[in-house]
Amino acid sequence: MNMGYLNTRRHTSNNLEYTKMVCPNYKGEKFYELAPAVSDANLVTASGIAPLEFAMEVKKKNRSICTRCFTFLV
């Protein structure tokens, strides 16, 4: 189901062509970025092979997360 969340916000995914194929109403191609993880306001998206990058973007958004949990990433 395409609710339009990605139509007007910077985002990424596993593959742009696949996203367009499985979401025929997807209109956010101009906001798509070829990157492991992308954040835009309160939305964080990431490729399926970028869980650490996703976690770091979430951490940037939520400063209350314990920084010791992420020290191994730096």
CNS distance restraints for C-alpha pairs under 8 A (distance, minus, plus):
assign (resid   1 and name CA) (resid  23 and name CA) 7.17 0.50 0.50
assign (resid   2 and name CA) (resid  23 and name CA) 6.21 0.50 0.50
assign (resid   2 and name CA) (resid  25 and name CA) 6.49 0.50 0.50
assign (resid   2 and name CA) (resid  26 and name CA) 6.74 0.50 0.50
assign (resid   4 and name CA) (resid   8 and name CA) 7.76 0.50 0.50
assign (resid   4 and name CA) (resid  26 and name CA) 6.93 0.50 0.50
assign (resid   4 and name CA) (resid  27 and name CA) 7.71 0.50 0.50
assign (resid   5 and name CA) (resid   9 and name CA) 7.10 0.50 0.50
assign (resid   6 and name CA) (resid  10 and name CA) 7.15 0.50 0.50
assign (resid   6 and name CA) (resid  11 and name CA) 6.61 0.50 0.50
assign (resid   6 and name CA) (resid  26 and name CA) 7.55 0.50 0.50
assign (resid   6 and name CA) (resid  27 and name CA) 7.67 0.50 0.50
assign (resid   6 and name CA) (resid  28 and name CA) 5.54 0.50 0.50
assign (resid   6 and name CA) (resid  31 and name CA) 7.73 0.50 0.50
assign (resid   7 and name CA) (resid  26 and name CA) 6.51 0.50 0.50
assign (resid   7 and name CA) (resid  27 and name CA) 4.99 0.50 0.50
assign (resid   7 and name CA) (resid  28 and name CA) 3.70 0.50 0.50
assign (resid   7 and name CA) (resid  29 and name CA) 7.47 0.50 0.50
assign (resid   7 and name CA) (resid  31 and name CA) 7.32 0.50 0.50
assign (resid   8 and name CA) (resid  28 and name CA) 6.02 0.50 0.50
assign (resid   8 and name CA) (resid  31 and name CA) 6.71 0.50 0.50
assign (resid   9 and name CA) (resid  28 and name CA) 7.41 0.50 0.50
assign (resid   9 and name CA) (resid  31 and name CA) 5.97 0.50 0.50
assign (resid   9 and name CA) (resid  40 and name CA) 6.28 0.50 0.50
assign (resid  10 and name CA) (resid  31 and name CA) 4.64 0.50 0.50
assign (resid  10 and name CA) (resid  32 and name CA) 5.94 0.50 0.50
assign (resid  10 and name CA) (resid  33 and name CA) 6.93 0.50 0.50
assign (resid  10 and name CA) (resid  38 and name CA) 6.83 0.50 0.50
assign (resid  10 and name CA) (resid  39 and name CA) 6.85 0.50 0.50
assign (resid  10 and name CA) (resid  40 and name CA) 5.64 0.50 0.50
assign (resid  11 and name CA) (resid  31 and name CA) 6.33 0.50 0.50
assign (resid  11 and name CA) (resid  32 and name CA) 5.19 0.50 0.50
assign (resid  11 and name CA) (resid  33 and name CA) 5.99 0.50 0.50
assign (resid  11 and name CA) (resid  37 and name CA) 7.74 0.50 0.50
assign (resid  11 and name CA) (resid  38 and name CA) 5.36 0.50 0.50
assign (resid  11 and name CA) (resid  39 and name CA) 6.72 0.50 0.50
assign (resid  11 and name CA) (resid  40 and name CA) 7.29 0.50 0.50
assign (resid  11 and name CA) (resid  44 and name CA) 7.35 0.50 0.50
assign (resid  11 and name CA) (resid  45 and name CA) 5.69 0.50 0.50
assign (resid  11 and name CA) (resid  46 and name CA) 7.71 0.50 0.50
assign (resid  12 and name CA) (resid  16 and name CA) 7.85 0.50 0.50
assign (resid  12 and name CA) (resid  32 and name CA) 5.51 0.50 0.50
assign (resid  12 and name CA) (resid  33 and name CA) 5.29 0.50 0.50
assign (resid  12 and name CA) (resid  34 and name CA) 6.29 0.50 0.50
assign (resid  12 and name CA) (resid  35 and name CA) 6.43 0.50 0.50
assign (resid  12 and name CA) (resid  36 and name CA) 7.29 0.50 0.50
assign (resid  12 and name CA) (resid  37 and name CA) 6.46 0.50 0.50
assign (resid  12 and name CA) (resid  38 and name CA) 6.07 0.50 0.50
assign (resid  12 and name CA) (resid  45 and name CA) 5.75 0.50 0.50
assign (resid  12 and name CA) (resid  46 and name CA) 5.74 0.50 0.50
assign (resid  12 and name CA) (resid  47 and name CA) 6.67 0.50 0.50
assign (resid  13 and name CA) (resid  19 and name CA) 7.42 0.50 0.50
assign (resid  13 and name CA) (resid  45 and name CA) 6.80 0.50 0.50
assign (resid  13 and name CA) (resid  46 and name CA) 5.63 0.50 0.50
assign (resid  13 and name CA) (resid  47 and name CA) 4.70 0.50 0.50
assign (resid  13 and name CA) (resid  48 and name CA) 7.46 0.50 0.50
assign (resid  14 and name CA) (resid  18 and name CA) 7.76 0.50 0.50
assign (resid  14 and name CA) (resid  19 and name CA) 7.97 0.50 0.50
assign (resid  14 and name CA) (resid  46 and name CA) 7.59 0.50 0.50
assign (resid  14 and name CA) (resid  47 and name CA) 4.59 0.50 0.50
assign (resid  14 and name CA) (resid  48 and name CA) 6.12 0.50 0.50
assign (resid  14 and name CA) (resid  49 and name CA) 7.94 0.50 0.50
assign (resid  15 and name CA) (resid  19 and name CA) 6.28 0.50 0.50
assign (resid  16 and name CA) (resid  20 and name CA) 6.30 0.50 0.50
assign (resid  16 and name CA) (resid  29 and name CA) 7.59 0.50 0.50
assign (resid  16 and name CA) (resid  32 and name CA) 7.42 0.50 0.50
assign (resid  17 and name CA) (resid  21 and name CA) 6.18 0.50 0.50
assign (resid  18 and name CA) (resid  22 and name CA) 6.20 0.50 0.50
assign (resid  19 and name CA) (resid  23 and name CA) 5.84 0.50 0.50
assign (resid  19 and name CA) (resid  26 and name CA) 7.63 0.50 0.50
assign (resid  20 and name CA) (resid  24 and name CA) 5.72 0.50 0.50
assign (resid  20 and name CA) (resid  25 and name CA) 7.82 0.50 0.50
assign (resid  20 and name CA) (resid  26 and name CA) 6.04 0.50 0.50
assign (resid  28 and name CA) (resid  32 and name CA) 6.49 0.50 0.50
assign (resid  33 and name CA) (resid  38 and name CA) 7.43 0.50 0.50
assign (resid  35 and name CA) (resid  46 and name CA) 7.82 0.50 0.50
assign (resid  35 and name CA) (resid  47 and name CA) 7.91 0.50 0.50
assign (resid  36 and name CA) (resid  46 and name CA) 5.59 0.50 0.50
assign (resid  36 and name CA) (resid  47 and name CA) 5.50 0.50 0.50
assign (resid  36 and name CA) (resid  49 and name CA) 7.68 0.50 0.50
assign (resid  36 and name CA) (resid  50 and name CA) 5.57 0.50 0.50
assign (resid  36 and name CA) (resid  53 and name CA) 6.59 0.50 0.50
assign (resid  36 and name CA) (resid  54 and name CA) 7.83 0.50 0.50
assign (resid  37 and name CA) (resid  44 and name CA) 7.25 0.50 0.50
assign (resid  37 and name CA) (resid  45 and name CA) 5.71 0.50 0.50
assign (resid  37 and name CA) (resid  46 and name CA) 4.08 0.50 0.50
assign (resid  37 and name CA) (resid  47 and name CA) 6.50 0.50 0.50
assign (resid  37 and name CA) (resid  50 and name CA) 6.87 0.50 0.50
assign (resid  37 and name CA) (resid  53 and name CA) 5.77 0.50 0.50
assign (resid  37 and name CA) (resid  54 and name CA) 5.59 0.50 0.50
assign (resid  37 and name CA) (resid  57 and name CA) 7.24 0.50 0.50
assign (resid  38 and name CA) (resid  44 and name CA) 5.85 0.50 0.50
assign (resid  38 and name CA) (resid  45 and name CA) 5.45 0.50 0.50
assign (resid  38 and name CA) (resid  46 and name CA) 6.29 0.50 0.50
assign (resid  38 and name CA) (resid  54 and name CA) 7.93 0.50 0.50
assign (resid  38 and name CA) (resid  57 and name CA) 7.43 0.50 0.50
assign (resid  39 and name CA) (resid  43 and name CA) 5.64 0.50 0.50
assign (resid  39 and name CA) (resid  44 and name CA) 4.33 0.50 0.50
assign (resid  39 and name CA) (resid  45 and name CA) 6.36 0.50 0.50
assign (resid  39 and name CA) (resid  57 and name CA) 6.59 0.50 0.50
assign (resid  40 and name CA) (resid  44 and name CA) 6.52 0.50 0.50
assign (resid  42 and name CA) (resid  61 and name CA) 7.36 0.50 0.50
assign (resid  44 and name CA) (resid  54 and name CA) 7.13 0.50 0.50
assign (resid  44 and name CA) (resid  57 and name CA) 6.80 0.50 0.50
assign (resid  44 and name CA) (resid  58 and name CA) 6.81 0.50 0.50
assign (resid  45 and name CA) (resid  54 and name CA) 6.96 0.50 0.50
assign (resid  46 and name CA) (resid  50 and name CA) 6.14 0.50 0.50
assign (resid  46 and name CA) (resid  51 and name CA) 7.34 0.50 0.50
assign (resid  46 and name CA) (resid  53 and name CA) 7.46 0.50 0.50
assign (resid  46 and name CA) (resid  54 and name CA) 5.67 0.50 0.50
assign (resid  47 and name CA) (resid  51 and name CA) 7.67 0.50 0.50
assign (resid  50 and name CA) (resid  54 and name CA) 6.18 0.50 0.50
assign (resid  51 and name CA) (resid  55 and name CA) 6.15 0.50 0.50
assign (resid  52 and name CA) (resid  56 and name CA) 6.22 0.50 0.50
assign (resid  52 and name CA) (resid  73 and name CA) 7.58 0.50 0.50
assign (resid  53 and name CA) (resid  57 and name CA) 6.29 0.50 0.50
assign (resid  54 and name CA) (resid  58 and name CA) 6.28 0.50 0.50
assign (resid  55 and name CA) (resid  59 and name CA) 6.08 0.50 0.50
assign (resid  56 and name CA) (resid  60 and name CA) 6.21 0.50 0.50
assign (resid  56 and name CA) (resid  70 and name CA) 7.72 0.50 0.50
assign (resid  57 and name CA) (resid  61 and name CA) 6.43 0.50 0.50
assign (resid  58 and name CA) (resid  62 and name CA) 6.17 0.50 0.50
assign (resid  59 and name CA) (resid  63 and name CA) 6.06 0.50 0.50
assign (resid  59 and name CA) (resid  65 and name CA) 6.35 0.50 0.50
assign (resid  65 and name CA) (resid  69 and name CA) 7.96 0.50 0.50
assign (resid  66 and name CA) (resid  70 and name CA) 7.65 0.50 0.50
assign (resid  67 and name CA) (resid  71 and name CA) 6.45 0.50 0.50
assign (resid  70 and name CA) (resid  74 and name CA) 7.38 0.50 0.50
